């Protein structure tokens, strides 16, 4: 699956991934799971 996101959002995700020593896909997965459960 491919998902296109705005360039600025990608930059923020990339920075956060580096800061937390995680993969971007991990952060996206976590955020989507929270969203699907109705959280923010």
C-alpha distance matrix in Angstrom:
0.0 3.8 6.6 10.1 13.0 16.7 18.2 20.6 18.2 16.4 20.0 20.9 18.0 18.9 22.5 22.1 20.1 23.1 25.6 24.4 23.6 20.1 16.6 14.6 11.9 14.9 16.1 13.0 12.8 16.6 16.6 14.2 16.4 19.5 18.4 17.7 21.1 22.6 23.5 23.2
3.8 0.0 3.8 6.6 9.8 13.3 14.7 17.4 15.3 13.5 17.0 18.4 15.9 16.6 20.3 20.3 18.8 21.5 24.1 23.4 22.8 19.6 16.0 13.5 11.5 15.0 15.6 12.4 13.4 16.9 16.4 14.5 17.3 19.9 18.6 18.5 22.1 23.1 23.6 22.8
6.6 3.8 0.0 3.8 6.5 10.1 12.1 14.5 12.2 11.1 14.8 15.8 13.7 15.1 18.6 18.4 17.5 20.5 22.7 22.2 22.2 19.0 15.8 12.6 11.2 14.5 14.1 10.7 12.4 15.5 14.2 12.5 15.8 17.8 16.1 16.6 20.2 20.8 21.0 19.9
10.1 6.6 3.8 0.0 3.8 6.9 8.9 11.7 10.2 9.3 12.9 14.3 13.0 14.3 17.6 18.1 17.7 20.3 22.5 22.6 22.8 20.0 16.9 13.5 13.1 16.4 15.4 12.4 14.8 17.5 15.7 14.6 18.2 19.7 17.8 18.9 22.4 22.4 22.4 20.6
13.0 9.8 6.5 3.8 0.0 3.8 6.4 8.4 6.6 6.6 10.1 11.1 10.4 12.3 15.0 15.5 15.8 18.4 20.2 20.6 21.2 18.8 16.2 12.5 12.9 15.7 13.9 11.2 14.3 16.3 14.0 13.7 17.5 18.3 16.4 18.2 21.5 21.1 20.5 18.3
16.7 13.3 10.1 6.9 3.8 0.0 3.8 5.5 5.4 6.4 8.9 10.2 10.8 12.4 14.6 15.6 16.6 18.7 20.2 21.2 22.2 20.3 18.1 14.4 15.6 18.2 15.9 13.8 17.3 18.7 16.2 16.5 20.3 20.5 18.6 20.9 23.9 23.0 22.2 19.4
18.2 14.7 12.1 8.9 6.4 3.8 0.0 3.8 5.5 5.1 6.3 8.7 9.9 10.5 12.4 14.3 15.2 16.7 18.5 20.0 20.6 19.3 17.2 13.8 15.7 18.4 16.3 14.9 18.5 19.9 17.8 18.6 22.2 22.5 21.1 23.6 26.4 25.8 24.5 21.6
20.6 17.4 14.5 11.7 8.4 5.5 3.8 0.0 3.8 5.4 5.1 6.3 8.6 9.8 10.7 12.4 14.2 15.5 16.6 18.4 19.7 18.7 17.3 13.9 16.4 18.3 15.6 14.8 18.6 19.3 16.9 18.4 21.9 21.5 20.3 23.2 25.6 24.7 23.0 19.8
18.2 15.3 12.2 10.2 6.6 5.4 5.5 3.8 0.0 3.8 5.4 5.1 6.1 8.5 9.9 10.5 12.2 14.3 15.3 16.4 17.8 16.3 14.8 11.3 13.3 15.1 12.2 11.2 14.9 15.6 13.1 14.6 18.1 17.8 16.7 19.5 21.9 21.2 19.5 16.5
16.4 13.5 11.1 9.3 6.6 6.4 5.1 5.4 3.8 0.0 3.8 5.4 5.0 6.0 8.6 9.8 10.4 12.3 14.2 15.2 15.9 14.3 12.3 8.9 11.2 13.5 11.4 10.5 14.2 15.4 13.8 15.1 18.5 18.9 18.2 20.6 23.2 23.0 21.5 18.8
20.0 17.0 14.8 12.9 10.1 8.9 6.3 5.1 5.4 3.8 0.0 3.8 5.4 5.1 6.2 8.6 9.9 10.7 12.3 14.3 15.1 14.4 13.1 10.4 13.5 15.3 13.0 13.1 16.8 17.5 16.0 18.0 21.1 21.1 20.7 23.5 25.7 25.4 23.5 20.5
20.9 18.4 15.8 14.3 11.1 10.2 8.7 6.3 5.1 5.4 3.8 0.0 3.8 5.4 5.2 6.1 8.6 10.0 10.5 12.3 13.9 13.3 12.8 10.0 13.1 14.1 11.1 11.7 15.4 15.3 13.6 16.2 19.0 18.5 18.4 21.5 23.3 22.9 20.5 17.4
18.0 15.9 13.7 13.0 10.4 10.8 9.9 8.6 6.1 5.0 5.4 3.8 0.0 3.8 5.5 5.1 6.0 8.6 9.8 10.5 11.7 10.3 9.3 6.3 9.4 10.3 7.6 8.3 11.9 12.2 11.1 13.5 16.2 16.2 16.4 19.2 21.0 21.2 19.0 16.4
18.9 16.6 15.1 14.3 12.3 12.4 10.5 9.8 8.5 6.0 5.1 5.4 3.8 0.0 3.8 5.5 5.1 6.3 8.7 10.0 10.2 9.4 8.3 6.3 10.0 11.3 9.6 10.8 14.0 14.6 14.2 16.5 19.0 19.4 19.9 22.4 24.3 24.7 22.6 20.1
22.5 20.3 18.6 17.6 15.0 14.6 12.4 10.7 9.9 8.6 6.2 5.2 5.5 3.8 0.0 3.8 5.4 5.2 6.2 8.7 9.7 10.2 10.5 9.2 12.9 13.3 11.2 13.1 16.3 16.1 15.6 18.4 20.6 20.4 21.2 24.0 25.5 25.7 23.1 20.3
22.1 20.3 18.4 18.1 15.5 15.6 14.3 12.4 10.5 9.8 8.6 6.1 5.1 5.5 3.8 0.0 3.8 5.4 5.0 6.1 8.3 8.2 9.3 8.1 11.5 11.0 8.4 11.0 13.8 13.0 12.6 15.8 17.7 17.2 18.4 21.3 22.4 22.7 19.9 17.4
20.1 18.8 17.5 17.7 15.8 16.6 15.2 14.2 12.2 10.4 9.9 8.6 6.0 5.1 5.4 3.8 0.0 3.8 5.5 5.2 5.7 4.9 5.6 5.5 9.0 8.5 7.2 10.0 12.4 12.1 12.8 15.5 17.1 17.4 18.9 21.3 22.5 23.4 21.0 18.9
23.1 21.5 20.5 20.3 18.4 18.7 16.7 15.5 14.3 12.3 10.7 10.0 8.6 6.3 5.2 5.4 3.8 0.0 3.8 5.5 4.9 6.5 7.9 8.7 12.2 11.8 10.9 13.7 16.1 15.8 16.5 19.3 20.9 21.1 22.6 25.0 26.2 27.0 24.5 22.3
25.6 24.1 22.7 22.5 20.2 20.2 18.5 16.6 15.3 14.2 12.3 10.5 9.8 8.7 6.2 5.0 5.5 3.8 0.0 3.8 5.6 7.9 10.4 11.0 14.3 13.2 11.6 14.9 17.0 15.9 16.5 19.8 21.0 20.6 22.4 25.1 25.8 26.4 23.4 21.1
24.4 23.4 22.2 22.6 20.6 21.2 20.0 18.4 16.4 15.2 14.3 12.3 10.5 10.0 8.7 6.1 5.2 5.5 3.8 0.0 3.8 5.4 8.7 10.0 12.6 10.6 9.6 13.2 14.7 13.2 14.5 17.8 18.4 18.2 20.4 22.9 23.3 24.3 21.5 19.7
23.6 22.8 22.2 22.8 21.2 22.2 20.6 19.7 17.8 15.9 15.1 13.9 11.7 10.2 9.7 8.3 5.7 4.9 5.6 3.8 0.0 3.8 7.1 9.5 12.0 10.4 10.6 14.0 15.2 14.6 16.3 19.1 19.8 20.2 22.5 24.5 25.2 26.6 24.1 22.5
20.1 19.6 19.0 20.0 18.8 20.3 19.3 18.7 16.3 14.3 14.4 13.3 10.3 9.4 10.2 8.2 4.9 6.5 7.9 5.4 3.8 0.0 3.8 6.6 8.4 6.7 7.5 10.7 11.6 11.4 13.4 15.8 16.5 17.4 19.6 21.3 22.2 23.9 21.7 20.4
16.6 16.0 15.8 16.9 16.2 18.1 17.2 17.3 14.8 12.3 13.1 12.8 9.3 8.3 10.5 9.3 5.6 7.9 10.4 8.7 7.1 3.8 0.0 3.8 5.3 5.3 6.8 8.9 10.0 11.0 12.8 14.5 15.8 17.2 18.8 20.3 21.8 23.5 21.8 20.5
14.6 13.5 12.6 13.5 12.5 14.4 13.8 13.9 11.3 8.9 10.4 10.0 6.3 6.3 9.2 8.1 5.5 8.7 11.0 10.0 9.5 6.6 3.8 0.0 3.8 5.4 5.2 6.3 8.6 10.0 10.7 12.3 14.3 15.7 16.6 18.3 20.3 21.5 19.9 18.3
11.9 11.5 11.2 13.1 12.9 15.6 15.7 16.4 13.3 11.2 13.5 13.1 9.4 10.0 12.9 11.5 9.0 12.2 14.3 12.6 12.0 8.4 5.3 3.8 0.0 3.8 5.5 5.0 6.0 8.5 9.8 10.4 12.1 14.2 15.1 16.1 18.3 20.0 18.9 18.0
14.9 15.0 14.5 16.4 15.7 18.2 18.4 18.3 15.1 13.5 15.3 14.1 10.3 11.3 13.3 11.0 8.5 11.8 13.2 10.6 10.4 6.7 5.3 5.4 3.8 0.0 3.8 5.5 5.1 6.1 8.6 9.9 10.6 12.4 14.3 15.3 16.8 18.7 17.3 16.6
16.1 15.6 14.1 15.4 13.9 15.9 16.3 15.6 12.2 11.4 13.0 11.1 7.6 9.6 11.2 8.4 7.2 10.9 11.6 9.6 10.6 7.5 6.8 5.2 5.5 3.8 0.0 3.8 5.5 5.2 6.2 8.6 10.0 10.8 12.3 14.3 15.7 16.9 15.0 13.7
13.0 12.4 10.7 12.4 11.2 13.8 14.9 14.8 11.2 10.5 13.1 11.7 8.3 10.8 13.1 11.0 10.0 13.7 14.9 13.2 14.0 10.7 8.9 6.3 5.0 5.5 3.8 0.0 3.8 5.4 5.1 6.1 8.6 10.0 10.5 12.1 14.3 15.4 14.2 13.1
12.8 13.4 12.4 14.8 14.3 17.3 18.5 18.6 14.9 14.2 16.8 15.4 11.9 14.0 16.3 13.8 12.4 16.1 17.0 14.7 15.2 11.6 10.0 8.6 6.0 5.1 5.5 3.8 0.0 3.8 5.5 5.2 6.2 8.7 9.9 10.5 12.4 14.4 13.7 13.5
16.6 16.9 15.5 17.5 16.3 18.7 19.9 19.3 15.6 15.4 17.5 15.3 12.2 14.6 16.1 13.0 12.1 15.8 15.9 13.2 14.6 11.4 11.0 10.0 8.5 6.1 5.2 5.4 3.8 0.0 3.8 5.5 5.2 6.3 8.7 10.0 10.9 12.8 11.3 11.1
16.6 16.4 14.2 15.7 14.0 16.2 17.8 16.9 13.1 13.8 16.0 13.6 11.1 14.2 15.6 12.6 12.8 16.5 16.5 14.5 16.3 13.4 12.8 10.7 9.8 8.6 6.2 5.1 5.5 3.8 0.0 3.8 5.5 5.2 6.2 8.7 10.1 10.9 9.2 8.2
14.2 14.5 12.5 14.6 13.7 16.5 18.6 18.4 14.6 15.1 18.0 16.2 13.5 16.5 18.4 15.8 15.5 19.3 19.8 17.8 19.1 15.8 14.5 12.3 10.4 9.9 8.6 6.1 5.2 5.5 3.8 0.0 3.8 5.4 4.9 6.0 8.6 9.8 9.5 9.5
16.4 17.3 15.8 18.2 17.5 20.3 22.2 21.9 18.1 18.5 21.1 19.0 16.2 19.0 20.6 17.7 17.1 20.9 21.0 18.4 19.8 16.5 15.8 14.3 12.1 10.6 10.0 8.6 6.2 5.2 5.5 3.8 0.0 3.8 5.4 5.1 6.3 8.8 8.7 10.0
19.5 19.9 17.8 19.7 18.3 20.5 22.5 21.5 17.8 18.9 21.1 18.5 16.2 19.4 20.4 17.2 17.4 21.1 20.6 18.2 20.2 17.4 17.2 15.7 14.2 12.4 10.8 10.0 8.7 6.3 5.2 5.4 3.8 0.0 3.8 5.5 5.2 6.5 5.2 6.5
18.4 18.6 16.1 17.8 16.4 18.6 21.1 20.3 16.7 18.2 20.7 18.4 16.4 19.9 21.2 18.4 18.9 22.6 22.4 20.4 22.5 19.6 18.8 16.6 15.1 14.3 12.3 10.5 9.9 8.7 6.2 4.9 5.4 3.8 0.0 3.8 5.4 5.1 5.1 5.9
17.7 18.5 16.6 18.9 18.2 20.9 23.6 23.2 19.5 20.6 23.5 21.5 19.2 22.4 24.0 21.3 21.3 25.0 25.1 22.9 24.5 21.3 20.3 18.3 16.1 15.3 14.3 12.1 10.5 10.0 8.7 6.0 5.1 5.5 3.8 0.0 3.8 5.3 7.3 9.3
21.1 22.1 20.2 22.4 21.5 23.9 26.4 25.6 21.9 23.2 25.7 23.3 21.0 24.3 25.5 22.4 22.5 26.2 25.8 23.3 25.2 22.2 21.8 20.3 18.3 16.8 15.7 14.3 12.4 10.9 10.1 8.6 6.3 5.2 5.4 3.8 0.0 3.8 5.7 8.9
22.6 23.1 20.8 22.4 21.1 23.0 25.8 24.7 21.2 23.0 25.4 22.9 21.2 24.7 25.7 22.7 23.4 27.0 26.4 24.3 26.6 23.9 23.5 21.5 20.0 18.7 16.9 15.4 14.4 12.8 10.9 9.8 8.8 6.5 5.1 5.3 3.8 0.0 3.8 6.8
23.5 23.6 21.0 22.4 20.5 22.2 24.5 23.0 19.5 21.5 23.5 20.5 19.0 22.6 23.1 19.9 21.0 24.5 23.4 21.5 24.1 21.7 21.8 19.9 18.9 17.3 15.0 14.2 13.7 11.3 9.2 9.5 8.7 5.2 5.1 7.3 5.7 3.8 0.0 3.8
23.2 22.8 19.9 20.6 18.3 19.4 21.6 19.8 16.5 18.8 20.5 17.4 16.4 20.1 20.3 17.4 18.9 22.3 21.1 19.7 22.5 20.4 20.5 18.3 18.0 16.6 13.7 13.1 13.5 11.1 8.2 9.5 10.0 6.5 5.9 9.3 8.9 6.8 3.8 0.0
